[in-house]
Amino acid sequence: MLTYNNTSEIKPLESILGQKRAIDAMEIGLKINNSAYNIYLAGESGTGKTTYAMKALNKYASQKSIHKDWCYVYNFEYPREPVVVGLEKGLGKVFKKDIEKLIETLLDELKDAFESEDFEIGKNQLIEEYEIEKDILLKKIKKYGEEKGFKLKNSKVGMVFVPIKEEKDETKDEDEFDEEFYKVKRELENMAIQVIYKIRDLEDAAKEALLDLEEEIAKFVIDPHIELLTEKYKEYDKVKTYLTNMKKNILEYVYLFYMDEDELKDKYDKDHFLKYKVNLFVDNGTDKNNAAPIIVEMNPSPSNLFGKAEYDYYNGSIKTDFTKLIPGAVHKANGGYLVLYVDQLLRYGLSWDMLKRTIQSRKIGVDTQTSIKPESIPIDMKVILIGNNYMYNLLYNYDPDFSKYFKIFVDFDNEMIKSEVNEDGIARFIALQCNKNNLKHFTYDAVKEVIKLSTRISGDSYKLSTQFNKILEIVVEGDAYATIRGVEYVDKEDVKKAIDERRKRLSRIESKMDESLENGFTLIETQGKRVGVINGLSVLNMGEYSFGRPSRITATTSPGNEGIVNIEREVNMSGPIHNKGVLILGGYIAENFAQEFPLSLNAYICFEQNYGGVDGDSATGAELYALISSLSKIPIKQNIAVTGSMNQKGEIQVVGGIAEKIEGFYSACKRKGLSGDQGVIIPKNNSRNLVLSDELNEAIENGEFKIYTIERIEEALEILTDMKFDEIKKITIERLYEFSKMQKDLKQ
């Protein structure tokens, strides 16, 4: 047990409190390296499951280092299928800069190379050789034509031969002359065609030689840079392949590297250089701790989880490329942990289906919704879903894939044993929050008051609540009231003030109902006796605030064959559990009061002034007492309220909200006037749940209010009537016998 004057003197809490089962499950889940062993964290809000999850993940992430950088690069062989390259973390940014630097360098060096004197000399020499050979061919055919009397001329249709002079040979007749003329002309034209083809061959050879020259010079510039990068990334086969293909592409389009910008004629040529960019898709090099990534996605839409492609609008259509691929949370969590909230995830049915497929296939691409199909990335991550038990049961029962991929269930409890260790843990938790949030520290008595609140929240005098968010709220508000008082430390009175003021803020409906009771609008008697009327106890939940109220239950009986009629059920204001409880009454009545004759009874049970419906079985006992009172005509006390469910054998069973119910009736009695003989009857097994207010405990100690604990129906009837059960039973059986006889006589 810690000894301290205030929480500044104790060591703050370092681990989660009261969740050993959950911690053990989480630890084994994080240690198992299997894609099916993903984790589902369940528990009520405020139990610290998210805080613990992040702390545990940070611990294991620091020991794990398999994550990489991922880059998308252009696929020179299949342009619509970008290639993904995985690199050691931190190397992705270096690779991107290396490629950018390579292209910048090549643009400068290739431009310089192709503007150099040596290239111009070589280029001019090739052109000159071509022109010389072309000139020789042209001179040869020109000379031959002149010898034949024709002159070579260029026209729009090519080379043509025209006669030098039109002199007629007098020895030949006109037909013979024309035949000779056209024969020579056709010969020259055929020779011209052959020359043209030869010139074209020379031109092609010159172009080929020029391209060879360009390639030779380009290789001379490019090869050293490519070889340097190939050596640098020799451990990455995809990078080496990419560099090889890039080199081929640059050589093919080398002319674009030495053009001026205004020489690039169309959009295609400008976009050409996108091929040489690197999309640093996932960059893990920024984490100085070298820990595996932990990604928490609060809005798990398909694009946020699985990535997307951005678009440009061009001439009325959309256009995208590999440089516009955007990663999702799954890509970023690769090699680490992905944390999702179930209620958010299931809002996107497609996200849930895609997540399961990703876990199954262990790879993920990017859904671009276009014609480009990026290469998939291998996935190695653990998924942590955070939700509640209700969602876990739904998924487990209705989604057959859920149990395949989420084999670890981490269940956070909402309560823990009330022990010295755990009480000290709450003190350490308060110390932690005071340090973390710069709050005033709490005195020893103030901590004890917070521990009382924790017990109250748990509803069990042997337990403490693990809903630390509710405790934190009182810590923060207690600090505010201590500040108002101008004291150094938060004391007991500040905590009480915080609790009382919080209750006031939330108790508007309760106050209105108290007014209704005081004004006589709500019919509740706390003195005297009535036949067939009893005060039952119920709990009303108004968000985070709940309070108890007495409810008048009435029963009327007559001869007949309708049995027990639940009026709430007849008007669809009764829930299934309450309906079951009413049927149980019939079983108990039949076994204990109608063994020697048929049960001929019309009985009507009603929750008076109930306008919102009723459910639960905690009023089963009260309904039975009112029913027996109506049958036997024995009045029951109105100064004693009753709660407790029952079974057909007359055993009293535990119910919930016992403290609120008792306090609710005590409040009603106080407003009507305490007489000293008022009290409640509760199940004996609920005794440990008597975590009552200081005022009520004081009233009980002073004999102003009583609590009766029972195990059987018979005990309650004796307390409510001041009669022995055997006597009550005898009168009731006689009454039921009369009903049976009356029904028999009517039939005759």
Sequence and secondary structure as in RCSB ss.txt:
>XXXX:A:sequence
MLTYNNTSEIKPLESILGQKRAIDAMEIGLKINNSAYNIYLAGESGTGKTTYAMKALNKYASQKSIHKDWCYVYN
FEYPREPVVVGLEKGLGKVFKKDIEKLIETLLDELKDAFESEDFEIGKNQLIEEYEIEKDILLKKIKKYGEEKGF
KLKNSKVGMVFVPIKEEKDETKDEDEFDEEFYKVKRELENMAIQVIYKIRDLEDAAKEALLDLEEEIAKFVIDPH
IELLTEKYKEYDKVKTYLTNMKKNILEYVYLFYMDEDELKDKYDKDHFLKYKVNLFVDNGTDKNNAAPIIVEMNP
SPSNLFGKAEYDYYNGSIKTDFTKLIPGAVHKANGGYLVLYVDQLLRYGLSWDMLKRTIQSRKIGVDTQTSIKPE
SIPIDMKVILIGNNYMYNLLYNYDPDFSKYFKIFVDFDNEMIKSEVNEDGIARFIALQCNKNNLKHFTYDAVKEV
IKLSTRISGDSYKLSTQFNKILEIVVEGDAYATIRGVEYVDKEDVKKAIDERRKRLSRIESKMDESLENGFTLIE
TQGKRVGVINGLSVLNMGEYSFGRPSRITATTSPGNEGIVNIEREVNMSGPIHNKGVLILGGYIAENFAQEFPLS
LNAYICFEQNYGGVDGDSATGAELYALISSLSKIPIKQNIAVTGSMNQKGEIQVVGGIAEKIEGFYSACKRKGLS
GDQGVIIPKNNSRNLVLSDELNEAIENGEFKIYTIERIEEALEILTDMKFDEIKKITIERLYEFSKMQKDLKQ
>XXXX:A:secstr
    SBGGGS    S SS HHHHHHHHHHHH   TTB EEEE  TTSSHHHHHHHHHHHHHTT    EEEEEE  
SSSTTS EEEEEETTHHHHHHHHHHHHHHHHHHHHHHHHTSHHHHHHHHHHHHHHHHHHHHHHHHHHHHHHHTTE
EEEEETTEEEEEES     TTS HHHHHHHHHHHHHHHHHHHHHHHHHHHHHHHHHHHHHHHHHHHHHHHHHHHH
HHHHHHHTTT HHHHHHHHHHHHHHHHTGGGGSS GGG  SHHHHHGGGGG EEEEE  TT TT    EEEESS 
 HHHHH EE  EEETTEEE  GGGEE  HHHHHTTSEEEEEHHHHTT HHHHHHHHHHHHHTEE    SSS    
 EE   EEEEEE HHHHHHHHHH TTHHHHB EEEE  SEEE  HHHHHHHHHHHHHHHHHTT   BBHHHHHHH
HHHHHHHHT TTEEE  HHHHHHHHHHHHHHHHHHT SSB HHHHHHHHHHHHHHH HHHHHHHHHHHTTSS   
 SSEETTEEEEEEEEEETTEEEEEEEEEEEEEESSSSEEEEHHHHTT B HHHHHHHHHHHHHHHHHH SSS   
 EEEEEETT  S B  STTHHHHHHHHHHHHHT  EESSEEE  EE TT BEE  S HHHHHHHHHHHHHHH   
S  EEEEEGGGGGG    HHHHHHHHTTSSEEEEESBHHHHHHHHHSS HHHHHHHHHHHHHHHHHHHHHHH 
